[in-house]
Amino acid sequence: MVEQTRDLTRWALLSIVTAIVVIALKMVAWWMTGSVGLLSDAAESVVNLVAAVVAFIALRIAAKPADDEHNFGHVKSEYFSAVVEGVMIVVAAIVIIVTAVDRLLNPRDLESVGVGLAVSVLASVINAAVAWQLIRAGRQHRSLTLEADGKHLMTDVWTTAGVIAGVAVVALTGWTILDPLIAIAVAVNIVFVGYRLVRQSTRGLMDSAVPDAERAAIDRVLDRFRGDGVDFHDVRTREAGHLRFVQLHMLVPGQWTVQRGHDLLEEVEAALHDEVEDLVPTIHLEPIEDPRSYEPWRR
């Protein structure tokens, strides 16, 4: 039996709490140093908090069972969350660039760099640990929302690493122009992360086919049952959140009883479930001798 819903909101709550703690730490680091790089880093963490809240809402919706208005459940809500995550990453990058350009035009010296960087390192370690957990949970449960949230946090980790390196170089050399330049470079990098998230989410909303490895697993199952008057055709797949869907025609000899055809269909479904996790099959039973059986599903 396919698990139609799963409550993953505890992971989103972890992300929310982490974002709040990290924002506080990064604001302290910025206040101590006056670095525009550290300020932009803190701004990105505010975006992380907003994204984590959106993820929490999306996961709550996705966990709802199917109802009269949503016969196939609510799992696609996760794609909307991932789109928001990607957009918010791009917004964060724009904020960073605007702040950095202002600092390029109005440079200033940094203060208390050592302690400020130590606070930023602590924030980055916390982010890295939580990001790893979210990405792992997202892949385990095939939740695009959790994986996107984890990747968003991991982007923040790399952002902080770049900013810390830049601020350290500024402190050692006195080249204040490096602070905003490194902030801009980090911003450009995270724009590409946001773009990839949006593209991945759009594929899900467009009912893209399942990954090649899973389609190959489906074909292997069907091949085991082919022969002795049994065949399959017009196999189509799609994915929605953690669920995978396959629809196909199963062709059997016309003289078979309904019971015999149904029993074989049940065997095929059971084998598909064993081979591909969270698969929802729809199989149409057809007589193999009838030419109409080879017509594709009506669009």
HELIX and SHEET records of a PDB file:
HELIX    1   1 THR A    9  THR A   33  1                                  25    
HELIX    2   2 VAL A   36  ALA A   62  1                                  27    
HELIX    3   3 SER A   77  LEU A  105  1                                  29    
HELIX    4   4 VAL A  113  HIS A  141  1                                  29    
HELIX    5   5 LEU A  144  THR A  173  1                                  30    
HELIX    6   6 LEU A  178  LEU A  205  1                                  28    
HELIX    7   7 ASP A  212  PHE A  225  1                                  14    
HELIX    8   8 VAL A  258  GLU A  275  1                                  18    
HELIX    9   9 PRO A  291  TYR A  294  5                                   4    
SHEET    1   A 3 ASP A 231  ALA A 240  0                                        
SHEET    2   A 3 LEU A 243  VAL A 252 -1                                        
SHEET    3   A 3 LEU A 279  PRO A 287  1                                        
END                                                                             
